Amino acid sequence: MQSLYGAIANYKLYYMENKKSKGLGDTIAKITKATGIKKVVDTVAKATGKDCGCNKRQENLNRLFPYNN
């Protein structure tokens, strides 16, 4: 029987492999989501009432460093 941690890790790996990144911003977003950093940032942003700017940063990084698939 697979542990809950193993199931979550497998899901995250599946998600990361099956959603193609357009650029560096998408890759960083995947890493922060997989490591839990995104959840912490969202919690702090919600508590302070300020936007973290993650989406704008992601778009800018994708534009500046695109992947040529």
All heavy atoms as TSV, in Angstrom:
chain	resi	resn	atom	element	x	y	z
A	1	MET	N	N	0.845	-1.182	0.000
A	1	MET	CA	C	0.000	0.000	0.000
A	1	MET	C	C	0.884	1.237	0.000
A	1	MET	O	O	1.843	1.339	0.750
A	1	MET	CB	C	-0.891	-0.025	1.237
A	1	MET	CG	C	-1.723	1.181	1.415
A	1	MET	SD	S	-3.421	0.670	1.513
A	1	MET	CE	C	-4.200	2.202	1.708
A	2	GLN	N	N	0.535	2.162	-0.841
A	2	GLN	CA	C	1.316	3.380	-1.000
A	2	GLN	C	C	0.926	4.394	0.070
A	2	GLN	O	O	-0.240	4.547	0.409
A	2	GLN	CB	C	1.057	3.943	-2.387
A	2	GLN	CG	C	1.918	5.108	-2.745
A	2	GLN	CD	C	1.657	5.545	-4.182
A	2	GLN	OE1	O	0.734	5.071	-4.819
A	2	GLN	NE2	N	2.465	6.448	-4.668
A	3	SER	N	N	1.913	5.080	0.587
A	3	SER	CA	C	1.633	6.086	1.611
A	3	SER	C	C	1.000	7.323	0.977
A	3	SER	O	O	1.065	7.531	-0.231
A	3	SER	CB	C	2.928	6.489	2.314
A	3	SER	OG	O	3.759	7.232	1.439
A	4	LEU	N	N	0.383	8.131	1.801
A	4	LEU	CA	C	-0.229	9.367	1.324
A	4	LEU	C	C	0.838	10.292	0.743
A	4	LEU	O	O	0.640	10.899	-0.304
A	4	LEU	CB	C	-0.965	10.072	2.463
A	4	LEU	CG	C	-1.627	11.402	2.110
A	4	LEU	CD1	C	-2.664	11.198	1.008
A	4	LEU	CD2	C	-2.271	12.009	3.327
A	5	TYR	N	N	1.990	10.345	1.398
A	5	TYR	CA	C	3.083	11.187	0.900
A	5	TYR	C	C	3.512	10.727	-0.489
A	5	TYR	O	O	3.731	11.530	-1.381
A	5	TYR	CB	C	4.266	11.153	1.863
A	5	TYR	CG	C	5.451	11.935	1.366
A	5	TYR	CD1	C	5.465	13.323	1.421
A	5	TYR	CD2	C	6.552	11.299	0.815
A	5	TYR	CE1	C	6.536	14.052	0.947
A	5	TYR	CE2	C	7.633	12.008	0.337
A	5	TYR	CZ	C	7.618	13.391	0.408
A	5	TYR	OH	O	8.677	14.103	-0.068
A	6	GLY	N	N	3.619	9.422	-0.680
A	6	GLY	CA	C	4.007	8.882	-1.980
A	6	GLY	C	C	2.982	9.196	-3.051
A	6	GLY	O	O	3.326	9.504	-4.193
A	7	ALA	N	N	1.698	9.118	-2.693
A	7	ALA	CA	C	0.635	9.426	-3.645
A	7	ALA	C	C	0.686	10.891	-4.061
A	7	ALA	O	O	0.517	11.225	-5.237
A	7	ALA	CB	C	-0.718	9.087	-3.045
A	8	ILE	N	N	0.920	11.771	-3.101
A	8	ILE	CA	C	1.011	13.204	-3.402
A	8	ILE	C	C	2.223	13.477	-4.287
A	8	ILE	O	O	2.135	14.227	-5.256
A	8	ILE	CB	C	1.071	14.032	-2.101
A	8	ILE	CG1	C	-0.264	13.938	-1.376
A	8	ILE	CG2	C	1.427	15.489	-2.393
A	8	ILE	CD1	C	-0.246	14.501	0.025
A	9	ALA	N	N	3.350	12.856	-3.969
A	9	ALA	CA	C	4.561	13.047	-4.770
A	9	ALA	C	C	4.343	12.554	-6.197
A	9	ALA	O	O	4.769	13.211	-7.156
A	9	ALA	CB	C	5.734	12.322	-4.123
A	10	ASN	N	N	3.670	11.429	-6.356
A	10	ASN	CA	C	3.403	10.907	-7.695
A	10	ASN	C	C	2.476	11.826	-8.477
A	10	ASN	O	O	2.668	12.039	-9.674
A	10	ASN	CB	C	2.800	9.502	-7.620
A	10	ASN	CG	C	3.828	8.457	-7.286
A	10	ASN	OD1	O	5.018	8.659	-7.465
A	10	ASN	ND2	N	3.361	7.330	-6.787
A	11	TYR	N	N	1.469	12.389	-7.810
A	11	TYR	CA	C	0.561	13.316	-8.475
A	11	TYR	C	C	1.312	14.555	-8.943
A	11	TYR	O	O	1.125	15.020	-10.065
A	11	TYR	CB	C	-0.587	13.718	-7.549
A	11	TYR	CG	C	-1.446	14.809	-8.133
A	11	TYR	CD1	C	-2.372	14.533	-9.126
A	11	TYR	CD2	C	-1.303	16.128	-7.704
A	11	TYR	CE1	C	-3.146	15.527	-9.681
A	11	TYR	CE2	C	-2.071	17.135	-8.254
A	11	TYR	CZ	C	-2.990	16.825	-9.235
A	11	TYR	OH	O	-3.737	17.831	-9.783
A	12	LYS	N	N	2.154	15.091	-8.076
A	12	LYS	CA	C	2.914	16.291	-8.438
A	12	LYS	C	C	3.840	16.009	-9.608
A	12	LYS	O	O	3.965	16.819	-10.521
A	12	LYS	CB	C	3.697	16.810	-7.232
A	12	LYS	CG	C	2.811	17.451	-6.193
A	12	LYS	CD	C	3.603	17.948	-5.015
A	12	LYS	CE	C	2.698	18.588	-3.989
A	12	LYS	NZ	N	3.436	19.071	-2.828
A	13	LEU	N	N	4.483	14.850	-9.611
A	13	LEU	CA	C	5.360	14.476	-10.711
A	13	LEU	C	C	4.558	14.344	-12.001
A	13	LEU	O	O	4.966	14.826	-13.053
A	13	LEU	CB	C	6.086	13.166	-10.387
A	13	LEU	CG	C	7.054	12.652	-11.430
A	13	LEU	CD1	C	8.186	13.647	-11.638
A	13	LEU	CD2	C	7.615	11.314	-11.019
A	14	TYR	N	N	3.398	13.702	-11.930
A	14	TYR	CA	C	2.523	13.545	-13.093
A	14	TYR	C	C	2.121	14.909	-13.641
A	14	TYR	O	O	2.173	15.156	-14.842
A	14	TYR	CB	C	1.278	12.732	-12.707
A	14	TYR	CG	C	0.234	12.669	-13.788
A	14	TYR	CD1	C	0.354	11.757	-14.835
A	14	TYR	CD2	C	-0.864	13.516	-13.769
A	14	TYR	CE1	C	-0.598	11.710	-15.832
A	14	TYR	CE2	C	-1.827	13.468	-14.768
A	14	TYR	CZ	C	-1.689	12.565	-15.797
A	14	TYR	OH	O	-2.626	12.513	-16.783
A	15	TYR	N	N	1.723	15.814	-12.754
A	15	TYR	CA	C	1.307	17.154	-13.165
A	15	TYR	C	C	2.458	17.891	-13.841
A	15	TYR	O	O	2.281	18.513	-14.881
A	15	TYR	CB	C	0.824	17.949	-11.947
A	15	TYR	CG	C	0.478	19.386	-12.269
A	15	TYR	CD1	C	-0.727	19.711	-12.873
A	15	TYR	CD2	C	1.367	20.411	-11.980
A	15	TYR	CE1	C	-1.044	21.016	-13.176
A	15	TYR	CE2	C	1.062	21.720	-12.280
A	15	TYR	CZ	C	-0.150	22.020	-12.883
A	15	TYR	OH	O	-0.444	23.320	-13.187
A	16	MET	N	N	3.640	17.804	-13.258
A	16	MET	CA	C	4.788	18.521	-13.803
A	16	MET	C	C	5.196	17.976	-15.165
A	16	MET	O	O	5.626	18.723	-16.037
A	16	MET	CB	C	5.961	18.472	-12.832
A	16	MET	CG	C	5.737	19.315	-11.596
A	16	MET	SD	S	7.061	19.179	-10.396
A	16	MET	CE	C	8.382	19.981	-11.275
A	17	GLU	N	N	5.065	16.668	-15.371
A	17	GLU	CA	C	5.474	16.070	-16.640
A	17	GLU	C	C	4.453	16.320	-17.746
A	17	GLU	O	O	4.817	16.398	-18.910
A	17	GLU	CB	C	5.679	14.568	-16.467
A	17	GLU	CG	C	6.905	14.215	-15.678
A	17	GLU	CD	C	7.053	12.720	-15.457
A	17	GLU	OE1	O	6.075	11.979	-15.688
A	17	GLU	OE2	O	8.141	12.305	-15.056
A	18	ASN	N	N	3.187	16.426	-17.418
A	18	ASN	CA	C	2.150	16.497	-18.428
A	18	ASN	C	C	1.698	17.905	-18.784
A	18	ASN	O	O	0.921	18.075	-19.701
A	18	ASN	CB	C	0.947	15.661	-18.003
A	18	ASN	CG	C	1.279	14.200	-18.065
A	18	ASN	OD1	O	1.906	13.742	-19.004
A	18	ASN	ND2	N	0.883	13.469	-17.058
A	19	LYS	N	N	2.144	18.891	-18.070
A	19	LYS	CA	C	1.812	20.257	-18.419
A	19	LYS	C	C	3.086	20.927	-18.920
A	19	LYS	O	O	4.002	21.200	-18.161
A	19	LYS	CB	C	1.241	21.011	-17.209
A	19	LYS	CG	C	0.753	22.372	-17.586
A	19	LYS	CD	C	-0.021	23.043	-16.497
A	19	LYS	CE	C	-0.451	24.381	-17.043
A	19	LYS	NZ	N	-0.872	25.294	-16.051
A	20	LYS	N	N	3.145	21.166	-20.212
A	20	LYS	CA	C	4.344	21.723	-20.829
A	20	LYS	C	C	4.541	23.178	-20.403
A	20	LYS	O	O	3.588	23.958	-20.363
A	20	LYS	CB	C	4.231	21.654	-22.343
A	20	LYS	CG	C	4.082	20.251	-22.861
A	20	LYS	CD	C	5.321	19.818	-23.519
A	20	LYS	CE	C	5.095	18.426	-24.076
A	20	LYS	NZ	N	6.279	17.768	-24.372
A	21	SER	N	N	5.767	23.516	-20.111
A	21	SER	CA	C	6.116	24.878	-19.740
A	21	SER	C	C	6.367	25.705	-20.994
A	21	SER	O	O	7.023	25.243	-21.926
A	21	SER	CB	C	7.371	24.893	-18.874
A	21	SER	OG	O	7.145	24.249	-17.657
A	22	LYS	N	N	5.843	26.922	-21.012
A	22	LYS	CA	C	6.094	27.840	-22.124
A	22	LYS	C	C	7.433	28.547	-21.951
A	22	LYS	O	O	8.024	28.997	-22.913
A	22	LYS	CB	C	4.992	28.887	-22.202
A	22	LYS	CG	C	3.637	28.342	-22.514
A	22	LYS	CD	C	2.654	29.483	-22.607
A	22	LYS	CE	C	1.328	29.070	-22.041
A	22	LYS	NZ	N	0.408	30.176	-21.875
A	23	GLY	N	N	7.871	28.663	-20.688
A	23	GLY	CA	C	9.112	29.373	-20.420
A	23	GLY	C	C	9.548	29.184	-18.981
A	23	GLY	O	O	8.975	28.375	-18.240
A	24	LEU	N	N	10.556	29.944	-18.579
A	24	LEU	CA	C	11.131	29.833	-17.240
A	24	LEU	C	C	10.106	30.111	-16.149
A	24	LEU	O	O	10.117	29.463	-15.104
A	24	LEU	CB	C	12.315	30.796	-17.109
A	24	LEU	CG	C	13.054	30.777	-15.779
A	24	LEU	CD1	C	13.675	29.408	-15.540
A	24	LEU	CD2	C	14.109	31.867	-15.744
A	25	GLY	N	N	9.196	31.030	-16.382
A	25	GLY	CA	C	8.178	31.354	-15.382
A	25	GLY	C	C	7.303	30.168	-15.029
A	25	GLY	O	O	6.989	29.935	-13.864
A	26	ASP	N	N	6.918	29.389	-16.034
A	26	ASP	CA	C	6.097	28.199	-15.788
A	26	ASP	C	C	6.877	27.157	-14.987
A	26	ASP	O	O	6.319	26.512	-14.095
A	26	ASP	CB	C	5.633	27.573	-17.102
A	26	ASP	CG	C	4.611	28.422	-17.827
A	26	ASP	OD1	O	4.041	29.344	-17.211
A	26	ASP	OD2	O	4.379	28.161	-19.024
A	27	THR	N	N	8.141	26.997	-15.298
A	27	THR	CA	C	8.970	26.028	-14.576
A	27	THR	C	C	9.114	26.413	-13.114
A	27	THR	O	O	8.968	25.576	-12.220
A	27	THR	CB	C	10.368	25.918	-15.234
A	27	THR	OG1	O	10.193	25.515	-16.599
A	27	THR	CG2	C	11.232	24.914	-14.513
A	28	ILE	N	N	9.368	27.678	-12.849
A	28	ILE	CA	C	9.489	28.146	-11.470
A	28	ILE	C	C	8.166	27.982	-10.737
A	28	ILE	O	O	8.138	27.576	-9.570
A	28	ILE	CB	C	9.988	29.604	-11.434
A	28	ILE	CG1	C	11.442	29.665	-11.922
A	28	ILE	CG2	C	9.861	30.194	-10.031
A	28	ILE	CD1	C	11.989	31.055	-12.104
A	29	ALA	N	N	7.058	28.262	-11.418
A	29	ALA	CA	C	5.737	28.091	-10.798
A	29	ALA	C	C	5.501	26.632	-10.410
A	29	ALA	O	O	4.971	26.347	-9.340
A	29	ALA	CB	C	4.651	28.576	-11.748
A	30	LYS	N	N	5.906	25.704	-11.273
A	30	LYS	CA	C	5.755	24.277	-10.963
A	30	LYS	C	C	6.590	23.876	-9.752
A	30	LYS	O	O	6.135	23.131	-8.885
A	30	LYS	CB	C	6.179	23.421	-12.159
A	30	LYS	CG	C	5.219	23.442	-13.307
A	30	LYS	CD	C	5.759	22.586	-14.430
A	30	LYS	CE	C	4.924	22.663	-15.669
A	30	LYS	NZ	N	5.494	21.845	-16.749
A	31	ILE	N	N	7.808	24.381	-9.692
A	31	ILE	CA	C	8.707	24.040	-8.580
A	31	ILE	C	C	8.153	24.593	-7.264
A	31	ILE	O	O	8.124	23.892	-6.253
A	31	ILE	CB	C	10.129	24.568	-8.847
A	31	ILE	CG1	C	10.754	23.794	-10.005
A	31	ILE	CG2	C	10.992	24.474	-7.599
A	31	ILE	CD1	C	12.030	24.398	-10.536
A	32	THR	N	N	7.692	25.837	-7.281
A	32	THR	CA	C	7.175	26.426	-6.041
A	32	THR	C	C	5.897	25.735	-5.591
A	32	THR	O	O	5.658	25.589	-4.392
A	32	THR	CB	C	6.933	27.941	-6.189
A	32	THR	OG1	O	6.024	28.187	-7.262
A	32	THR	CG2	C	8.234	28.689	-6.434
A	33	LYS	N	N	5.088	25.284	-6.537
A	33	LYS	CA	C	3.874	24.557	-6.175
A	33	LYS	C	C	4.221	23.185	-5.601
A	33	LYS	O	O	3.668	22.761	-4.593
A	33	LYS	CB	C	2.958	24.399	-7.384
A	33	LYS	CG	C	1.648	23.748	-7.049
A	33	LYS	CD	C	0.692	23.749	-8.215
A	33	LYS	CE	C	-0.613	23.104	-7.795
A	33	LYS	NZ	N	-1.593	23.107	-8.860
A	34	ALA	N	N	5.173	22.487	-6.231
A	34	ALA	CA	C	5.550	21.145	-5.786
A	34	ALA	C	C	6.224	21.152	-4.416
A	34	ALA	O	O	6.064	20.209	-3.637
A	34	ALA	CB	C	6.473	20.493	-6.814
A	35	THR	N	N	6.948	22.204	-4.095
A	35	THR	CA	C	7.665	22.273	-2.823
A	35	THR	C	C	6.833	22.877	-1.699
A	35	THR	O	O	7.235	22.834	-0.540
A	35	THR	CB	C	8.962	23.098	-2.962
A	35	THR	OG1	O	8.630	24.407	-3.421
A	35	THR	CG2	C	9.940	22.438	-3.917
A	36	GLY	N	N	5.685	23.459	-2.035
A	36	GLY	CA	C	4.830	24.051	-1.014
A	36	GLY	C	C	5.083	25.529	-0.782
A	36	GLY	O	O	4.393	26.162	0.029
A	37	ILE	N	N	6.042	26.093	-1.471
A	37	ILE	CA	C	6.354	27.512	-1.306
A	37	ILE	C	C	5.174	28.369	-1.746
A	37	ILE	O	O	4.839	29.368	-1.108
A	37	ILE	CB	C	7.627	27.888	-2.098
A	37	ILE	CG1	C	8.832	27.168	-1.506
A	37	ILE	CG2	C	7.843	29.391	-2.125
A	37	ILE	CD1	C	10.099	27.277	-2.339
A	38	LYS	N	N	4.515	27.972	-2.818
A	38	LYS	CA	C	3.379	28.733	-3.343
A	38	LYS	C	C	2.258	28.844	-2.311
A	38	LYS	O	O	1.655	29.899	-2.142
A	38	LYS	CB	C	2.863	28.059	-4.624
A	38	LYS	CG	C	1.640	28.700	-5.224
A	38	LYS	CD	C	1.935	30.054	-5.808
A	38	LYS	CE	C	0.704	30.567	-6.536
A	38	LYS	NZ	N	0.643	32.007	-6.551
A	39	LYS	N	N	2.011	27.778	-1.588
A	39	LYS	CA	C	0.945	27.794	-0.576
A	39	LYS	C	C	1.283	28.776	0.548
A	39	LYS	O	O	0.419	29.514	1.016
A	39	LYS	CB	C	0.737	26.395	-0.017
A	39	LYS	CG	C	-0.446	26.298	0.911
A	39	LYS	CD	C	-0.802	24.854	1.166
A	39	LYS	CE	C	-2.000	24.740	2.046
A	39	LYS	NZ	N	-3.247	24.676	1.307
A	40	VAL	N	N	2.541	28.808	0.957
A	40	VAL	CA	C	2.973	29.747	1.998
A	40	VAL	C	C	2.824	31.182	1.504
A	40	VAL	O	O	2.294	32.048	2.213
A	40	VAL	CB	C	4.435	29.464	2.424
A	40	VAL	CG1	C	4.950	30.544	3.357
A	40	VAL	CG2	C	4.552	28.088	3.054
A	41	VAL	N	N	3.263	31.445	0.286
A	41	VAL	CA	C	3.171	32.791	-0.281
A	41	VAL	C	C	1.717	33.228	-0.387
A	41	VAL	O	O	1.370	34.362	-0.043
A	41	VAL	CB	C	3.868	32.843	-1.659
A	41	VAL	CG1	C	3.571	34.148	-2.376
A	41	VAL	CG2	C	5.369	32.660	-1.500
A	42	ASP	N	N	0.848	32.332	-0.845
A	42	ASP	CA	C	-0.572	32.660	-0.951
A	42	ASP	C	C	-1.190	32.952	0.415
A	42	ASP	O	O	-2.012	33.861	0.541
A	42	ASP	CB	C	-1.336	31.521	-1.635
A	42	ASP	CG	C	-1.037	31.429	-3.127
A	42	ASP	OD1	O	-0.512	32.405	-3.696
A	42	ASP	OD2	O	-1.328	30.360	-3.709
A	43	THR	N	N	-0.792	32.201	1.426
A	43	THR	CA	C	-1.310	32.407	2.784
A	43	THR	C	C	-0.883	33.774	3.324
A	43	THR	O	O	-1.691	34.509	3.893
A	43	THR	CB	C	-0.828	31.289	3.725
A	43	THR	OG1	O	-1.250	30.034	3.199
A	43	THR	CG2	C	-1.368	31.463	5.119
A	44	VAL	N	N	0.381	34.119	3.124
A	44	VAL	CA	C	0.893	35.416	3.580
A	44	VAL	C	C	0.214	36.547	2.804
A	44	VAL	O	O	-0.188	37.556	3.388
A	44	VAL	CB	C	2.430	35.488	3.441
A	44	VAL	CG1	C	2.939	36.899	3.687
A	44	VAL	CG2	C	3.089	34.506	4.384
A	45	ALA	N	N	0.050	36.370	1.494
A	45	ALA	CA	C	-0.590	37.403	0.678
A	45	ALA	C	C	-2.039	37.622	1.119
A	45	ALA	O	O	-2.516	38.753	1.178
A	45	ALA	CB	C	-0.532	37.014	-0.795
A	46	LYS	N	N	-2.721	36.537	1.434
A	46	LYS	CA	C	-4.105	36.650	1.891
A	46	LYS	C	C	-4.177	37.350	3.249
A	46	LYS	O	O	-5.052	38.187	3.481
A	46	LYS	CB	C	-4.733	35.259	1.985
A	46	LYS	CG	C	-6.197	35.278	2.310
A	46	LYS	CD	C	-6.775	33.879	2.294
A	46	LYS	CE	C	-8.237	33.905	2.672
A	46	LYS	NZ	N	-8.822	32.571	2.722
A	47	ALA	N	N	-3.232	37.034	4.139
A	47	ALA	CA	C	-3.224	37.628	5.476
A	47	ALA	C	C	-2.913	39.124	5.426
A	47	ALA	O	O	-3.462	39.903	6.200
A	47	ALA	CB	C	-2.216	36.918	6.372
A	48	THR	N	N	-2.026	39.519	4.520
A	48	THR	CA	C	-1.641	40.927	4.427
A	48	THR	C	C	-2.553	41.730	3.512
A	48	THR	O	O	-2.533	42.964	3.550
A	48	THR	CB	C	-0.188	41.072	3.922
A	48	THR	OG1	O	-0.088	40.496	2.616
A	48	THR	CG2	C	0.794	40.418	4.874
A	49	GLY	N	N	-3.307	41.031	2.670
A	49	GLY	CA	C	-4.194	41.717	1.746
A	49	GLY	C	C	-3.480	42.287	0.541
A	49	GLY	O	O	-4.022	43.109	-0.184
A	50	LYS	N	N	-2.242	41.859	0.301
A	50	LYS	CA	C	-1.465	42.349	-0.835
A	50	LYS	C	C	-1.248	41.221	-1.838
A	50	LYS	O	O	-1.045	40.076	-1.458
A	50	LYS	CB	C	-0.097	42.861	-0.374
A	50	LYS	CG	C	-0.157	44.073	0.496
A	50	LYS	CD	C	1.231	44.536	0.848
A	50	LYS	CE	C	1.180	45.754	1.753
A	50	LYS	NZ	N	2.529	46.210	2.094
A	51	ASP	N	N	-1.276	41.576	-3.105
A	51	ASP	CA	C	-1.008	40.609	-4.160
A	51	ASP	C	C	0.491	40.316	-4.185
A	51	ASP	O	O	1.311	41.229	-4.086
A	51	ASP	CB	C	-1.455	41.171	-5.506
A	51	ASP	CG	C	-1.247	40.194	-6.644
A	51	ASP	OD1	O	-1.370	38.975	-6.415
A	51	ASP	OD2	O	-0.983	40.661	-7.769
A	52	CYS	N	N	0.848	39.042	-4.309
A	52	CYS	CA	C	2.264	38.665	-4.309
A	52	CYS	C	C	2.947	38.999	-5.625
A	52	CYS	O	O	4.168	39.072	-5.700
A	52	CYS	CB	C	2.427	37.176	-4.003
A	52	CYS	SG	S	1.767	36.091	-5.273
A	53	GLY	N	N	2.181	39.183	-6.690
A	53	GLY	CA	C	2.758	39.500	-7.993
A	53	GLY	C	C	3.281	38.276	-8.730
A	53	GLY	O	O	3.997	38.407	-9.720
A	54	CYS	N	N	2.913	37.104	-8.268
A	54	CYS	CA	C	3.436	35.861	-8.853
A	54	CYS	C	C	3.038	35.698	-10.319
A	54	CYS	O	O	3.868	35.325	-11.149
A	54	CYS	CB	C	2.947	34.649	-8.063
A	54	CYS	SG	S	3.546	34.605	-6.369
A	55	ASN	N	N	1.784	35.970	-10.637
A	55	ASN	CA	C	1.317	35.780	-12.011
A	55	ASN	C	C	2.009	36.734	-12.976
A	55	ASN	O	O	2.414	36.334	-14.072
A	55	ASN	CB	C	-0.196	35.951	-12.097
A	55	ASN	CG	C	-0.935	34.842	-11.386
A	55	ASN	OD1	O	-0.428	33.729	-11.266
A	55	ASN	ND2	N	-2.121	35.141	-10.909
A	56	LYS	N	N	2.152	37.984	-12.583
A	56	LYS	CA	C	2.826	38.957	-13.433
A	56	LYS	C	C	4.297	38.580	-13.613
A	56	LYS	O	O	4.832	38.645	-14.722
A	56	LYS	CB	C	2.715	40.356	-12.831
A	56	LYS	CG	C	3.270	41.438	-13.700
A	56	LYS	CD	C	3.031	42.809	-13.120
A	56	LYS	CE	C	3.625	43.870	-14.022
A	56	LYS	NZ	N	3.445	45.211	-13.483
A	57	ARG	N	N	4.938	38.147	-12.537
A	57	ARG	CA	C	6.331	37.722	-12.594
A	57	ARG	C	C	6.478	36.502	-13.507
A	57	ARG	O	O	7.407	36.415	-14.316
A	57	ARG	CB	C	6.839	37.416	-11.187
A	57	ARG	CG	C	8.319	37.196	-11.091
A	57	ARG	CD	C	8.777	37.024	-9.638
A	57	ARG	NE	N	8.384	38.135	-8.783
A	57	ARG	CZ	C	7.432	38.085	-7.843
A	57	ARG	NH1	N	6.788	36.973	-7.611
A	57	ARG	NH2	N	7.142	39.140	-7.120
A	58	GLN	N	N	5.540	35.565	-13.387
A	58	GLN	CA	C	5.573	34.365	-14.220
A	58	GLN	C	C	5.454	34.734	-15.701
A	58	GLN	O	O	6.208	34.223	-16.538
A	58	GLN	CB	C	4.442	33.419	-13.814
A	58	GLN	CG	C	4.404	32.129	-14.618
A	58	GLN	CD	C	3.290	31.193	-14.155
A	58	GLN	OE1	O	2.677	31.423	-13.112
A	58	GLN	NE2	N	3.037	30.168	-14.916
A	59	GLU	N	N	4.522	35.611	-16.028
A	59	GLU	CA	C	4.343	36.050	-17.411
A	59	GLU	C	C	5.588	36.749	-17.944
A	59	GLU	O	O	6.005	36.521	-19.089
A	59	GLU	CB	C	3.137	36.981	-17.514
A	59	GLU	CG	C	1.814	36.293	-17.308
A	59	GLU	CD	C	0.653	37.269	-17.232
A	59	GLU	OE1	O	0.854	38.480	-17.523
A	59	GLU	OE2	O	-0.447	36.830	-16.878
A	60	ASN	N	N	6.195	37.614	-17.124
A	60	ASN	CA	C	7.403	38.323	-17.544
A	60	ASN	C	C	8.560	37.355	-17.795
A	60	ASN	O	O	9.286	37.490	-18.780
A	60	ASN	CB	C	7.810	39.374	-16.516
A	60	ASN	CG	C	6.900	40.581	-16.536
A	60	ASN	OD1	O	6.261	40.871	-17.536
A	60	ASN	ND2	N	6.819	41.278	-15.417
A	61	LEU	N	N	8.729	36.384	-16.907
A	61	LEU	CA	C	9.801	35.407	-17.099
A	61	LEU	C	C	9.556	34.534	-18.331
A	61	LEU	O	O	10.497	34.193	-19.056
A	61	LEU	CB	C	9.967	34.538	-15.857
A	61	LEU	CG	C	10.620	35.215	-14.657
A	61	LEU	CD1	C	10.508	34.344	-13.418
A	61	LEU	CD2	C	12.075	35.534	-14.955
A	62	ASN	N	N	8.307	34.184	-18.582
A	62	ASN	CA	C	7.989	33.420	-19.791
A	62	ASN	C	C	8.296	34.224	-21.049
A	62	ASN	O	O	8.778	33.674	-22.041
A	62	ASN	CB	C	6.517	33.002	-19.806
A	62	ASN	CG	C	6.243	31.822	-18.923
A	62	ASN	OD1	O	7.140	31.077	-18.546
A	62	ASN	ND2	N	4.982	31.642	-18.570
A	63	ARG	N	N	8.021	35.524	-20.996
A	63	ARG	CA	C	8.286	36.386	-22.145
A	63	ARG	C	C	9.785	36.586	-22.369
A	63	ARG	O	O	10.277	36.539	-23.484
A	63	ARG	CB	C	7.601	37.746	-21.935
A	63	ARG	CG	C	7.704	38.678	-23.114
A	63	ARG	CD	C	6.919	39.966	-22.893
A	63	ARG	NE	N	7.042	40.535	-21.562
A	63	ARG	CZ	C	8.057	41.269	-21.121
A	63	ARG	NH1	N	9.072	41.517	-21.908
A	63	ARG	NH2	N	8.063	41.759	-19.899
A	64	LEU	N	N	10.530	36.760	-21.275
A	64	LEU	CA	C	11.958	37.004	-21.378
A	64	LEU	C	C	12.766	35.740	-21.682
A	64	LEU	O	O	13.795	35.800	-22.363
A	64	LEU	CB	C	12.484	37.626	-20.079
A	64	LEU	CG	C	12.002	39.042	-19.772
A	64	LEU	CD1	C	12.417	39.438	-18.367
A	64	LEU	CD2	C	12.555	40.017	-20.799
A	65	PHE	N	N	12.319	34.593	-21.149
A	65	PHE	CA	C	13.048	33.341	-21.298
A	65	PHE	C	C	12.115	32.229	-21.793
A	65	PHE	O	O	11.807	31.281	-21.070
A	65	PHE	CB	C	13.692	32.927	-19.970
A	65	PHE	CG	C	14.611	33.951	-19.407
A	65	PHE	CD1	C	14.196	34.779	-18.367
A	65	PHE	CD2	C	15.888	34.119	-19.906
A	65	PHE	CE1	C	15.037	35.737	-17.845
A	65	PHE	CE2	C	16.737	35.084	-19.395
A	65	PHE	CZ	C	16.310	35.897	-18.358
A	66	PRO	N	N	11.652	32.341	-23.066
A	66	PRO	CA	C	10.740	31.321	-23.580
A	66	PRO	C	C	11.483	30.046	-23.935
A	66	PRO	O	O	12.691	30.057	-24.211
A	66	PRO	CB	C	10.170	31.975	-24.831
A	66	PRO	CG	C	11.252	32.884	-25.303
A	66	PRO	CD	C	11.929	33.390	-24.039
A	67	TYR	N	N	10.726	28.942	-23.927
A	67	TYR	CA	C	11.272	27.665	-24.389
A	67	TYR	C	C	10.819	27.492	-25.828
A	67	TYR	O	O	9.671	27.742	-26.153
A	67	TYR	CB	C	10.741	26.504	-23.564
A	67	TYR	CG	C	11.174	26.519	-22.102
A	67	TYR	CD1	C	10.395	25.904	-21.147
A	67	TYR	CD2	C	12.336	27.141	-21.687
A	67	TYR	CE1	C	10.768	25.899	-19.824
A	67	TYR	CE2	C	12.720	27.151	-20.372
A	67	TYR	CZ	C	11.936	26.530	-19.431
A	67	TYR	OH	O	12.315	26.529	-18.125
A	68	ASN	N	N	11.706	27.070	-26.661
A	68	ASN	CA	C	11.361	26.802	-28.057
A	68	ASN	C	C	11.026	25.341	-28.210
A	68	ASN	O	O	11.880	24.521	-28.493
A	68	ASN	CB	C	12.526	27.188	-28.979
A	68	ASN	CG	C	12.833	28.660	-28.907
A	68	ASN	OD1	O	11.925	29.465	-28.750
A	68	ASN	ND2	N	14.088	29.012	-29.029
A	69	ASN	N	N	9.757	25.010	-27.980
A	69	ASN	CA	C	9.323	23.608	-28.040
A	69	ASN	C	C	9.162	23.163	-29.467
A	69	ASN	O	O	8.635	23.710	-30.293
A	69	ASN	CB	C	7.999	23.433	-27.292
A	69	ASN	CG	C	8.185	23.690	-25.806
A	69	ASN	OD1	O	9.264	23.465	-25.271
A	69	ASN	ND2	N	7.141	24.146	-25.142
